[in-house]
Amino acid sequence: MWYRSRTYILREEITENGTRYFISFKDGQGISYELNVSYDFYMAFRRLELDNRKLENWDWRHREFSEIYDETLNRRALRLPKDVDELIIEEEQAELLHKAIAALPEIQRRRFLLYHEYDLNYYQIGAMEHCTPQAVRRSVIIAREKIKAQMKNYLCA
């Protein structure tokens, strides 16, 4: 709030001879001074005051007035944070998925991971392993079915 606690006062004095402009201020020792200034200098100070008021009003309009709590932050979040229960369940599911993938035979595991983790298509995997895309597809489908079966056993239990 610079303009409210300013250390000077602007004053106009209208006389028969014309208008005079003054700036009054106190120095560091508390001695008051009043300077007679030109119109341009006076208007430059007025412009400075106006600019400072605009800046402060802009700050006031864009300032955060609400208390920042988890609840208010969560209301604004694009994705709400997950509950502890959800995090634990997801962690268990991920652990089970890793175990199910590790239990696959080597060829199925490799093809499954190349297809799902590295986003390679059946033709690319077939070219890498010197086999047909259909064989890769069947291998990935069988691996997926085995993983689904193990996950279903866990989720139903």
C-alpha positions as CSV (number, residue, x, y, z in Angstrom):
1,M,0.0,0.0,0.0
2,W,2.6,2.4,-1.1
3,Y,0.3,5.2,-2.1
4,R,-1.6,5.2,1.2
5,S,1.6,5.5,3.3
6,R,3.4,7.9,0.9
7,T,5.9,10.3,2.4
8,Y,4.9,13.3,0.4
9,I,1.7,15.4,-0.3
10,L,0.8,16.9,-3.7
11,R,-1.0,20.3,-3.6
12,E,-2.4,22.7,-6.1
13,E,-2.8,26.4,-5.3
14,I,-4.9,28.5,-7.6
15,T,-4.2,32.3,-7.6
16,E,-5.0,35.2,-9.8
17,N,-1.7,34.8,-11.5
18,G,-2.4,31.1,-12.4
19,T,-2.0,27.7,-10.8
20,R,1.0,26.7,-8.7
21,Y,2.0,23.2,-7.9
22,F,3.7,22.0,-4.7
23,I,5.2,18.8,-3.3
24,S,5.5,18.7,0.5
25,F,7.6,16.1,2.3
26,K,9.7,15.5,5.4
27,D,13.4,14.5,5.4
28,G,15.1,11.9,7.6
29,Q,15.4,14.3,10.5
30,G,11.7,15.2,10.4
31,I,12.2,18.7,8.8
32,S,9.3,19.6,6.5
33,Y,9.9,21.0,3.0
34,E,7.6,22.3,0.4
35,L,8.8,22.6,-3.2
36,N,7.2,24.7,-5.9
37,V,7.4,22.4,-9.0
38,S,6.5,22.7,-12.7
39,Y,3.2,21.3,-14.1
40,D,5.0,18.5,-15.9
41,F,6.8,17.4,-12.7
42,Y,3.6,17.6,-10.7
43,M,1.7,15.5,-13.3
44,A,4.5,12.9,-13.4
45,F,4.0,12.4,-9.6
46,R,0.2,12.2,-10.1
47,R,0.7,9.6,-12.9
48,L,3.0,7.7,-10.5
49,E,0.3,7.7,-7.8
50,L,-2.3,6.5,-10.3
51,D,0.0,3.7,-11.6
52,N,0.6,2.6,-8.0
53,R,-3.1,2.5,-7.2
54,K,-3.8,0.4,-10.4
55,L,-1.0,-2.0,-9.4
56,E,-2.4,-2.3,-5.9
57,N,-5.9,-2.8,-7.1
58,W,-4.8,-5.5,-9.5
59,D,-2.9,-7.2,-6.6
60,W,-6.1,-6.9,-4.4
61,R,-8.3,-8.4,-7.1
62,H,-6.0,-11.4,-7.8
63,R,-5.0,-12.1,-4.2
64,E,-6.0,-15.4,-2.6
65,F,-8.3,-14.5,0.3
66,S,-9.4,-18.0,1.2
67,E,-7.6,-20.1,3.7
68,I,-5.6,-22.8,2.0
69,Y,-6.5,-26.1,3.5
70,D,-6.4,-29.6,2.0
71,E,-10.2,-29.4,1.4
72,T,-10.0,-26.2,-0.7
73,L,-7.0,-27.5,-2.6
74,N,-8.7,-30.8,-3.3
75,R,-11.8,-28.9,-4.7
76,R,-9.5,-27.2,-7.2
77,A,-7.5,-30.2,-8.2
78,L,-7.9,-31.7,-11.6
79,R,-7.4,-35.2,-10.2
80,L,-8.4,-35.8,-6.6
81,P,-5.9,-37.6,-4.5
82,K,-6.7,-41.2,-3.8
83,D,-7.6,-42.5,-0.4
84,V,-5.2,-44.6,1.5
85,D,-7.4,-47.7,1.0
86,E,-7.3,-47.2,-2.8
87,L,-3.6,-46.7,-2.8
88,I,-3.1,-49.9,-0.8
89,I,-5.4,-51.9,-3.1
90,E,-3.6,-50.5,-6.2
91,E,-0.3,-51.5,-4.7
92,E,-1.4,-55.0,-4.0
93,Q,-2.9,-55.3,-7.5
94,A,0.4,-54.1,-9.1
95,E,2.4,-56.5,-6.9
96,L,0.1,-59.4,-8.0
97,L,0.4,-58.4,-11.6
98,H,4.2,-58.4,-11.4
99,K,4.1,-61.8,-9.8
100,A,1.7,-63.1,-12.5
101,I,3.9,-61.8,-15.3
102,A,7.0,-63.3,-13.6
103,A,5.3,-66.7,-13.5
104,L,4.8,-66.8,-17.2
105,P,7.1,-68.9,-19.4
106,E,10.1,-66.9,-20.8
107,I,8.8,-66.6,-24.3
108,Q,5.3,-65.5,-23.3
109,R,6.6,-63.1,-20.7
110,R,9.0,-61.5,-23.2
111,R,6.3,-61.2,-25.9
112,F,3.7,-59.9,-23.4
113,L,6.1,-57.2,-22.1
114,L,7.3,-56.2,-25.6
115,Y,3.6,-55.8,-26.7
116,H,2.2,-54.1,-23.6
117,E,5.2,-52.3,-22.0
118,Y,7.2,-51.2,-25.1
119,D,4.2,-50.8,-27.5
120,L,5.6,-52.9,-30.2
121,N,3.1,-54.5,-32.6
122,Y,3.0,-58.2,-33.5
123,Y,4.9,-57.7,-36.8
124,Q,7.8,-56.0,-35.0
125,I,8.0,-58.6,-32.3
126,G,7.8,-61.4,-34.9
127,A,10.7,-59.8,-36.8
128,M,12.7,-59.6,-33.6
129,E,12.1,-63.3,-32.7
130,H,12.1,-64.7,-36.2
131,C,8.5,-66.0,-36.1
132,T,5.2,-65.1,-37.6
133,P,3.0,-62.3,-36.2
134,Q,0.2,-64.8,-35.6
135,A,2.4,-66.9,-33.3
136,V,3.3,-63.7,-31.4
137,R,-0.4,-62.8,-31.2
138,R,-1.4,-66.2,-29.9
139,S,1.4,-66.1,-27.3
140,V,0.3,-62.6,-26.0
141,I,-3.3,-63.7,-25.9
142,I,-2.5,-66.8,-23.9
143,A,-0.3,-64.8,-21.5
144,R,-3.1,-62.3,-21.0
145,E,-5.6,-65.1,-20.3
146,K,-3.2,-66.6,-17.7
147,I,-2.7,-63.3,-16.0
148,K,-6.5,-62.6,-16.0
149,A,-7.1,-66.0,-14.4
150,Q,-4.6,-65.3,-11.6
151,M,-6.0,-61.8,-11.0
152,K,-9.6,-63.1,-11.0
153,N,-8.6,-65.7,-8.3
154,Y,-7.1,-62.9,-6.2
155,L,-10.0,-60.5,-6.7
156,C,-12.7,-63.1,-6.0
157,A,-11.0,-64.4,-2.9
